[in-house]
């Protein structure tokens, strides 16, 4: 069987590399045809002669028009436009993504919920709908939406100033507290930075969850933001794209317009929702700082907390008892166990190694605490959730 297939990868997005890797790995398993890579900035997208099929993100009308003219099967991996009728569309499950965000924001104590959208995109509308639907199932509701306005390029006001002004006006209508779900991390980070400029005290009372983990990594804190994010199943996107293209190219099973949904999203909790919501802004700030330190691998002591937020140990203890119903030490231990639980699922490290990284002296110490807070051993937790 002669020929090859094209794979178009937008190199500007970090997670695109994860999709590409999964596609290549799966394609090698299911097809002998070689892959010709095209980066999104290449002009070679106009030249698809000899190709048996193509995987690409149909993200604007120009690309859509080109795909409509292709004489080969096409698989669309972008959600910016509605599903196109001229390709198989691979999409993340927006109900699942919205549900994960709603469940998390409700779990940390928020009772008011808002959505920050990316108006030009279809994925924004789908994720908003999934978020609202999940809230309704819990007897909660989505109160209001926010979206950044388009700015006149001739306006001397900077983008940062304009966005801070827009967020200020919005906050005057909704109040200073609530859980915010952003359509993606870029929008979430823009909202967070505008919030810090216009109302820095509010930044510790509003919880923000983004999607895609592309603008919130903490590997380089100077570039990233401590944003809690729902991470879609990027590997699943690549694997499904390879399987769909293989069926179309080699078996003639090609249904343009078909939509395949990819499940398997997960949450990465960071500082923007790391604490808990309460009526005391200072305690919310303390809880978020504790959570962020634990996520960075450091378990702060009571002394370190008091050094950063000067008050008496008794006052601090009373605040936790009043708003949390538990001691600060118990809150810290619970966060350490939660971090260990995430590492059990997100890494191949042994339980002993995870125990050490989460500040436990030995494997048995982690197992004892894990059984108390999670109701099972670390090994049982990993086995159950992996399955």
Secondary structure, 3 states (H helix, E strand, C coil): CCCEEEEEECCCCCCHHHHHHHHHHHHHHHCCCEEEEEECCCCHHHCCCCEEEEEECCCCHHHHHHHHCCCCEEEECCCCCCCCCCCEEEEECHHHHHHHHHHHHHHCCCCCEEEECCCCCHHHHHHHHHHHHHHHHCCCCEEEEECCCCCCCCCCCCHHHHHHHHHHHHHHHHCCCEEEEECCHHHHHHHHHHHHHHCCCHHHCEEEEEECCCCCCCCCCCCCCCCEEEECCHHHHHHHHHHHHHHHHHHCCCCCCCEEEECCCEEECCHHHCCCCCCCHHHHHHHHHHHHHHHCCCCCCHHHHHHHCCCCHHHHHHHHHHHHCCCHHHHHHHHHHHHHHHHHHHCCCCHHHHHHHCCCCCHHHHHHHHHHHHCCCHHHHHHHHHC
